[in-house]
């Protein structure tokens, strides 16, 4: 048994030697070269290709960032201009909102109207006010001025006929002119309506006509107050009765509500 086992071992080694001898040194070198090329290709695919892709993405991002930088630099250069525009717009905003009252509680409305009545030497009698409401603002459009037709002197019958023709033409022109405001009114109705917040106050007081006229003169320049109706009852002075003049007025107080458009509140 010992001789057989010892004889088998050299036989296996001989087989291995035969297997290795099948590849020459040149073939082994080529195999190693192919392995190296395969490793390089795999490295390029898994390492270099993502790197180039990221590089292209970074290039696009750099270009976009440079464009944003240029835009920001231009905006920074115009900062003083933007500040001036903002200051002008804010000044206009504050000027326009000063044309209106701020929302008021009933006590403040009473104090404001009663104070004006007393200031103009009237005696307040009644005061009725509504809640803050929304009303449309009536549009304003000036009528077009037209030159009146020049009269033609009458000379003879032919001239009379010409005059009649001229008169008929003038009448047609006047009819057309009368029809034009109706067309303008139709156009007005098609336009968007504007609305405003408003308190309506009905006032009764006692005083003279001069007191009423001074009140109207004082409130006329006020952009936030409008007298939509006023009436006066004559004073009665007799031996038995002495009754001052009765004054009635309807007053609109226009209000600005910050951040809320009146048009959006109209139903």
C-alpha positions as CSV (number, residue, x, y, z in Angstrom):
1,X,0.0,0.0,0.0
2,X,2.8,2.4,0.8
3,X,4.4,1.8,-2.6
4,X,1.1,2.5,-4.5
5,X,0.5,5.7,-2.7
6,X,4.0,7.0,-3.2
7,X,3.7,6.2,-6.9
8,X,0.4,8.1,-7.3
9,X,1.7,11.3,-6.0
10,X,4.3,11.9,-8.8
11,X,1.7,11.0,-11.3
12,X,-0.6,14.0,-10.2
13,X,2.3,16.4,-10.2
14,X,3.1,15.3,-13.7
15,X,-0.4,16.1,-14.9
16,X,-0.3,19.6,-13.4
17,X,3.0,20.3,-15.1
18,X,1.5,19.3,-18.4
19,X,-1.5,21.6,-17.9
20,X,0.7,24.7,-17.2
21,X,2.8,23.9,-20.2
22,X,-0.1,24.4,-22.5
23,X,0.1,28.3,-22.2
24,X,3.2,30.1,-23.4
25,X,4.6,33.2,-21.8
26,X,3.1,35.4,-24.6
27,X,-0.3,34.0,-24.1
28,X,-0.1,34.5,-20.4
29,X,1.0,38.1,-21.0
30,X,-2.0,38.7,-23.3
31,X,-4.4,37.2,-20.7
32,X,-3.0,39.6,-18.1
33,X,-3.3,42.5,-20.6
34,X,-7.0,41.6,-21.3
35,X,-7.7,41.4,-17.6
36,X,-6.1,44.9,-17.1
37,X,-8.1,46.3,-20.0
38,X,-11.3,44.8,-18.6
39,X,-10.5,46.3,-15.2
40,X,-9.8,49.7,-16.8
41,X,-13.1,49.5,-18.8
42,X,-15.1,48.7,-15.7
43,X,-13.3,51.5,-13.8
44,X,-14.1,53.9,-16.6
45,X,-17.7,52.9,-16.7
46,X,-18.3,53.0,-12.9
47,X,-15.9,55.9,-12.0
48,X,-15.1,58.1,-15.0
49,X,-18.5,58.1,-16.7
50,X,-20.4,59.3,-13.6
51,X,-17.6,61.9,-13.1
52,X,-18.1,63.3,-16.6
53,X,-21.9,63.3,-16.1
54,X,-21.6,65.2,-12.8
55,X,-19.1,67.5,-14.5
56,X,-21.7,68.4,-17.2
57,X,-24.3,69.0,-14.5
58,X,-22.0,71.2,-12.5
59,X,-21.1,73.2,-15.6
60,X,-24.8,73.9,-16.3
61,X,-25.3,74.8,-12.6
62,X,-22.3,77.2,-12.8
63,X,-23.7,78.9,-15.9
64,X,-27.1,79.3,-14.2
65,X,-25.5,80.6,-11.0
66,X,-23.4,83.1,-13.1
67,X,-26.6,84.4,-14.8
68,X,-28.3,84.8,-11.4
69,X,-25.3,86.6,-10.1
70,X,-25.4,89.0,-13.0
71,X,-29.1,89.6,-12.5
72,X,-28.5,90.2,-8.7
73,X,-25.7,92.6,-9.5
74,X,-27.9,94.6,-11.8
75,X,-30.6,94.7,-9.2
76,X,-28.1,95.9,-6.6
77,X,-26.9,98.6,-8.9
78,X,-30.6,99.8,-9.3
79,X,-31.3,99.6,-5.5
80,X,-31.4,103.4,-5.2
81,X,-33.8,103.7,-8.1
82,X,-36.0,101.0,-6.5
83,X,-35.9,102.8,-3.2
84,X,-37.0,106.0,-4.8
85,X,-39.9,104.3,-6.6
86,X,-41.0,102.6,-3.4
87,X,-40.9,105.9,-1.4
88,X,-42.9,107.6,-4.1
89,X,-45.5,104.8,-4.2
90,X,-45.8,104.8,-0.4
91,X,-46.2,108.6,-0.3
92,X,-49.0,108.3,-2.9
93,X,-50.6,105.5,-0.9
94,X,-50.6,107.5,2.3
95,X,-51.9,110.5,0.4
96,X,-54.8,108.5,-1.1
97,X,-55.8,106.8,2.1
98,X,-55.8,110.1,3.9
99,X,-58.8,111.0,1.6
100,X,-60.9,108.6,3.6
101,X,-61.9,107.9,7.3
102,X,-60.8,104.8,9.1
103,X,-63.5,102.5,10.4
104,X,-65.2,104.1,13.4
105,X,-67.3,103.0,16.3
106,X,-70.7,104.8,16.6
107,X,-69.5,107.1,19.4
108,X,-66.8,108.5,17.1
109,X,-69.2,109.1,14.3
110,X,-71.6,110.9,16.7
111,X,-68.7,113.0,18.1
112,X,-67.5,114.0,14.6
113,X,-70.9,115.0,13.2
114,X,-72.2,116.6,16.4
115,X,-68.9,118.5,16.8
116,X,-69.4,120.0,13.3
117,X,-73.0,121.0,14.0
118,X,-72.0,122.7,17.2
119,X,-69.0,124.4,15.5
120,X,-71.5,126.0,13.0
121,X,-73.8,127.1,15.8
122,X,-76.5,124.5,15.2
123,X,-78.3,122.6,18.0
124,X,-78.2,118.8,17.3
125,X,-81.6,117.1,17.7
126,X,-81.5,113.6,16.1
127,X,-78.8,111.4,14.7
128,X,-79.3,108.0,13.0
129,X,-76.4,106.1,11.5
130,X,-76.1,102.8,9.6
131,X,-73.5,100.1,9.9
132,X,-70.5,100.1,7.6
133,X,-71.9,99.2,4.2
134,X,-70.8,99.0,0.5
135,X,-72.2,101.4,-2.1
136,X,-71.3,101.8,-5.8
137,X,-69.5,104.9,-6.8
138,X,-71.3,106.7,-9.7
139,X,-69.1,107.2,-12.7
140,X,-68.4,110.7,-14.0
141,X,-68.0,111.7,-17.6
142,X,-68.0,115.3,-18.9
143,X,-70.3,116.0,-21.8
144,X,-68.7,117.0,-25.1
145,X,-69.1,120.7,-25.8
146,X,-70.5,121.5,-29.2
147,X,-70.6,124.8,-31.2
148,X,-74.2,126.1,-31.9
149,X,-75.1,126.4,-35.6
150,X,-74.6,130.0,-36.9
151,X,-78.0,131.5,-37.9
152,X,-78.4,132.3,-41.6
153,X,-80.2,135.6,-42.7
154,X,-83.3,135.3,-44.8
155,X,-83.0,137.0,-48.2
156,X,-85.5,135.4,-50.7
157,X,-87.5,132.2,-51.3
158,X,-84.5,130.3,-52.5
159,X,-82.6,131.4,-49.4
160,X,-85.6,130.4,-47.3
161,X,-85.4,126.9,-48.8
162,X,-81.7,126.8,-48.1
163,X,-82.4,128.0,-44.6
164,X,-85.0,125.3,-44.0
165,X,-82.5,122.7,-45.3
166,X,-79.9,124.1,-43.0
167,X,-82.4,124.1,-40.1
168,X,-83.3,120.5,-40.8
169,X,-79.6,119.6,-40.9
170,X,-79.1,121.4,-37.7
171,X,-82.0,119.6,-36.1
172,X,-80.7,116.3,-37.3
173,X,-77.3,117.2,-35.8
174,X,-78.9,118.1,-32.5
175,X,-80.9,114.8,-32.5
176,X,-77.6,112.9,-33.2
177,X,-76.0,114.8,-30.4
178,X,-78.9,114.0,-28.1
179,X,-78.6,110.3,-29.0
180,X,-74.8,110.2,-28.3
181,X,-75.1,110.6,-24.5
182,X,-77.5,107.6,-24.5
183,X,-74.9,105.6,-26.3
184,X,-72.3,106.8,-23.9
185,X,-74.6,105.8,-21.0
186,X,-74.9,102.4,-22.5
187,X,-71.1,102.2,-22.7
188,X,-70.9,103.3,-19.1
189,X,-73.2,100.5,-18.0
190,X,-71.0,98.0,-19.7
191,X,-67.9,99.2,-17.8
192,X,-66.9,97.8,-14.4
193,X,-68.5,99.4,-11.4
194,X,-66.5,100.7,-8.4
195,X,-67.5,100.4,-4.8
196,X,-66.6,102.1,-1.5
197,X,-67.2,101.5,2.2
198,X,-69.5,104.1,3.6
199,X,-71.5,105.1,6.7
200,X,-74.8,106.8,6.1
201,X,-75.9,109.3,8.8
202,X,-79.2,111.1,9.0
203,X,-79.0,114.3,11.0
204,X,-81.7,116.6,12.5
205,X,-80.8,120.0,14.0
206,X,-82.0,123.5,14.7
207,X,-80.5,126.6,13.4
208,X,-80.6,129.4,10.8
209,X,-80.0,129.2,7.1
210,X,-76.6,130.9,7.6
211,X,-75.6,128.0,9.9
212,X,-76.6,125.5,7.3
213,X,-74.7,127.3,4.6
214,X,-71.6,127.5,6.7
215,X,-71.8,123.8,7.5
216,X,-72.1,123.0,3.8
217,X,-69.2,125.3,2.9
218,X,-67.0,123.7,5.6
219,X,-67.7,120.1,4.5
220,X,-67.6,120.7,0.8
221,X,-63.8,120.3,0.5
222,X,-63.8,117.2,2.6
223,X,-63.1,114.2,0.3
224,X,-64.3,111.7,3.0
225,X,-67.6,113.4,3.6
226,X,-70.5,114.1,1.2
227,X,-73.8,115.8,1.9
228,X,-76.2,113.8,-0.3
229,X,-79.4,115.7,0.9
230,X,-80.3,118.7,3.0
231,X,-83.5,120.5,3.8
232,X,-84.5,123.6,5.8
233,X,-87.8,124.5,7.5
234,X,-88.3,128.2,8.1
235,X,-88.2,129.5,11.7
236,X,-91.5,130.6,13.4
237,X,-91.3,133.7,15.5
238,X,-94.6,134.8,17.0
239,X,-95.7,136.2,20.4
240,X,-96.9,132.7,21.4
241,X,-94.4,130.5,19.7
242,X,-90.7,130.9,19.0
243,X,-89.4,127.9,16.9
244,X,-86.0,127.9,15.2
245,X,-85.5,126.6,11.7
246,X,-85.4,122.8,11.3
247,X,-82.5,121.4,9.4
248,X,-82.3,117.9,8.0
249,X,-79.3,116.3,6.3
250,X,-78.1,113.0,4.9
251,X,-74.3,112.6,5.2
252,X,-72.1,109.9,3.7
253,X,-68.8,109.1,5.5
254,X,-66.4,107.2,3.2
255,X,-64.1,104.8,4.9
256,X,-60.9,103.0,3.9
257,X,-60.4,99.4,5.2
258,X,-56.8,98.3,4.9
259,X,-56.3,95.1,3.0
260,X,-60.0,94.7,2.0
261,X,-61.5,95.8,-1.4
262,X,-65.0,97.1,-1.2
263,X,-65.8,95.5,-4.6
264,X,-65.2,92.0,-3.1
265,X,-67.7,92.7,-0.4
266,X,-70.5,93.8,-2.7
267,X,-73.2,91.1,-3.1
